Amino acid sequence: MAARRNHGQVLDQLRQLIENDRLKPQDALPPERDLAKSLGCSRESVRKALAVLEREGAVWRRQGQGTFVGPAPVGLPRPLRAVLSGATPRQLMRARLIFEPVLAQEAAQAATPPQIARLRWLAEQTGQARDWREYEQFDEAFHKTVAEASGNALLIAMFVELSSLRGRALWQREHDAIFRRAHRDAYAKEQAALHGAVVDAIAAGDGPAARDAMGRHLVAIDNLVEE
């Protein structure tokens, strides 16, 4: 039995398939099952390769309809999960800059004393993080608690979807690089102070100040994200 092809080989074969079959934009590719059989690989390998091609803009996918050559037509609605799967660290930070200051503003109006106490503790822990993994753990918990403190179930659900990108390897590598470029101790202490400003504003019930403080915190990170 022939050995199954690895992810890189499958990706190369899919690129050749698109080119050699002279497929035009919006032409459909065969179903994943057929591709896996013809390429001698698993459906999971096909799915991963197609995800790479989608991020590159070489194909687009629509649930229940299939995979098509080229970028998605302008204005075509896409499921949130499909959009998130192709988001870059830069896009994540820009989305956070728009969304999370509003969450902080809402939290200033609805946070409970236990939530404020937890936020203050998490802010302190980020300043004492020993490495980027520990910092990421406390930072993610801090932002999740801000979202929960908003008391708005819809906003919390939207935050959870957006925050899911933080678990992707692409963001993990970028945040690790940020942590190293900014020097671990200096970065952690700076962000802890910015976290603390968010907590102070939320504790004071000052929505505009909480929004501005969260914005300053995220801008400081955004400035370190490489294009």
C-alpha positions in Angstrom: 0.0 0.0 0.0 1.4 3.4 -1.0 2.3 5.7 1.9 -0.1 8.5 2.5 1.1 12.0 1.5 1.9 14.6 4.1 0.3 18.0 4.4 2.9 19.8 2.2 2.6 17.3 -0.6 -1.2 17.5 -0.5 -1.0 21.3 -0.7 1.3 21.2 -3.7 -0.9 18.7 -5.4 -4.0 20.9 -4.9 -2.1 23.8 -6.4 -1.2 21.7 -9.4 -4.7 20.5 -9.7 -6.0 24.1 -9.9 -3.4 25.1 -12.4 -3.2 22.0 -14.6 -7.0 21.6 -14.9 -7.1 25.3 -15.9 -9.9 26.0 -13.5 -11.3 29.5 -13.7 -12.4 31.7 -10.8 -15.6 30.4 -9.3 -15.2 26.9 -10.8 -15.9 24.2 -8.2 -13.3 21.8 -6.9 -14.3 18.1 -6.4 -15.7 17.2 -3.0 -13.2 16.6 -0.1 -14.0 12.9 -0.2 -13.1 12.6 -3.9 -10.0 14.8 -3.5 -8.7 12.6 -0.6 -9.2 9.4 -2.7 -7.5 10.8 -5.8 -4.6 12.3 -3.9 -4.1 9.3 -1.7 -4.5 11.1 1.6 -7.0 11.6 4.5 -9.9 14.1 4.3 -8.3 15.9 7.2 -5.1 16.5 5.1 -7.3 17.9 2.3 -9.2 20.1 4.7 -6.0 21.5 6.2 -4.5 22.2 2.7 -7.7 23.9 1.6 -7.6 26.1 4.7 -4.1 27.3 3.6 -5.3 27.9 0.1 -8.3 29.8 1.5 -6.1 32.1 3.6 -4.0 32.7 0.5 -7.1 33.7 -1.5 -6.6 30.8 -4.0 -10.0 29.2 -3.1 -13.1 30.0 -1.1 -15.5 27.7 0.6 -19.2 27.8 1.5 -20.8 25.3 3.8 -23.1 22.9 2.1 -22.0 24.1 -1.4 -18.4 23.2 -1.7 -15.0 24.8 -2.5 -14.5 27.2 -5.4 -11.4 28.6 -7.2 -10.3 32.2 -6.5 -11.4 34.7 -3.9 -15.0 34.8 -2.7 -17.3 37.1 -4.7 -17.6 40.6 -3.3 -20.4 40.9 -0.8 -20.9 37.2 -0.3 -21.9 36.6 3.3 -19.5 34.2 5.1 -20.0 32.3 8.4 -18.2 33.9 11.3 -16.1 30.8 11.8 -14.9 30.8 8.2 -13.8 34.4 8.6 -12.1 33.8 11.8 -10.2 30.8 10.4 -8.4 33.1 8.0 -7.8 36.1 10.3 -4.3 37.3 10.8 -2.8 38.6 14.1 -3.1 42.2 12.7 -6.8 41.7 11.9 -7.3 40.2 15.3 -5.8 43.3 17.0 -7.8 45.7 14.9 -11.0 43.9 15.7 -10.1 43.9 19.4 -9.4 47.6 19.3 -12.9 48.2 18.0 -14.8 45.7 20.2 -13.1 45.4 23.6 -13.1 49.1 24.7 -16.9 48.9 24.4 -16.9 45.8 26.6 -14.8 47.7 29.2 -17.2 50.6 29.1 -20.2 48.2 29.7 -18.3 46.5 32.5 -17.9 49.8 34.3 -21.7 49.9 34.6 -22.3 46.3 35.5 -19.2 44.7 37.2 -19.8 43.1 40.6 -17.3 43.5 43.5 -16.1 39.9 43.1 -15.4 40.5 39.4 -13.5 43.7 40.2 -11.5 41.9 42.8 -10.6 39.2 40.3 -9.7 41.7 37.6 -7.3 43.4 40.0 -5.7 40.1 40.9 -5.3 39.1 37.3 -3.8 42.6 36.5 -1.2 42.0 39.2 -0.4 38.5 37.9 0.3 39.7 34.4 3.0 41.9 35.8 4.7 38.9 37.5 4.5 36.5 34.5 7.6 34.4 34.1 7.2 33.8 30.4 4.9 34.6 27.6 2.8 31.5 28.1 2.0 32.5 31.7 1.4 36.1 30.6 -0.9 34.9 27.9 -2.9 32.8 30.4 -3.5 35.7 32.8 -4.0 38.2 30.1 -6.7 36.1 28.4 -8.4 35.5 31.7 -8.3 39.3 32.4 -10.0 40.1 29.1 -12.5 37.3 29.5 -13.5 38.6 33.0 -14.0 42.1 31.5 -16.4 40.6 29.0 -18.2 38.6 31.6 -18.4 41.8 33.8 -20.4 43.5 31.0 -23.3 41.3 32.0 -24.4 41.2 28.3 -24.8 37.6 27.1 -24.6 38.6 23.4 -21.5 40.7 23.8 -19.9 37.9 25.9 -20.7 35.3 23.1 -19.2 37.6 20.5 -16.1 38.0 22.6 -15.7 34.3 23.0 -15.8 33.8 19.2 -13.2 36.6 18.7 -11.1 35.4 21.6 -10.9 31.8 20.1 -8.2 33.2 17.7 -5.8 33.5 20.6 -5.6 29.7 20.7 -4.4 29.5 17.2 -0.7 28.8 16.6 -0.4 31.9 14.4 -1.3 34.2 17.2 0.7 32.2 19.8 3.8 32.6 17.7 3.2 36.3 17.2 2.6 37.0 20.9 5.7 35.1 21.8 7.6 37.3 19.4 6.1 40.4 20.8 7.0 39.3 24.3 10.6 38.8 23.3 10.9 41.9 21.2 9.5 44.1 24.0 11.7 42.4 26.7 9.8 40.2 29.0 9.9 42.1 32.3 9.3 45.5 30.8 6.5 44.3 28.6 4.7 42.5 31.5 5.0 45.4 33.8 3.8 47.9 31.3 0.8 45.8 30.4 0.0 45.2 34.0 -0.1 48.9 34.7 -2.4 49.4 31.7 -4.6 46.5 33.0 -4.6 48.3 36.4 -5.9 51.5 34.8 -8.7 49.5 33.2 -9.6 48.0 36.6 -9.5 51.4 38.3 -11.9 52.9 35.8 -14.3 49.9 36.0 -14.2 50.0 39.8 -15.0 53.7 39.7 -18.0 53.1 37.4 -16.5 55.4 34.8 -17.4 54.0 31.4 -15.6 56.5 29.2 -12.4 56.1 31.3 -12.6 52.3 31.1 -13.1 52.5 27.3 -10.1 54.8 26.9 -7.9 52.7 29.3 -8.7 49.5 27.4 -8.0 51.3 24.1 -4.5 52.4 25.4 -3.7 48.8 26.5 -4.6 47.3 23.1 -2.9 50.1 21.1 0.3 49.3 23.0 0.1 45.7 21.8 -1.1 46.6 18.3 2.0 48.8 17.9 4.2 45.7 18.4 2.4 43.4 15.9 4.4 43.0 12.7 2.7 43.3 9.3 
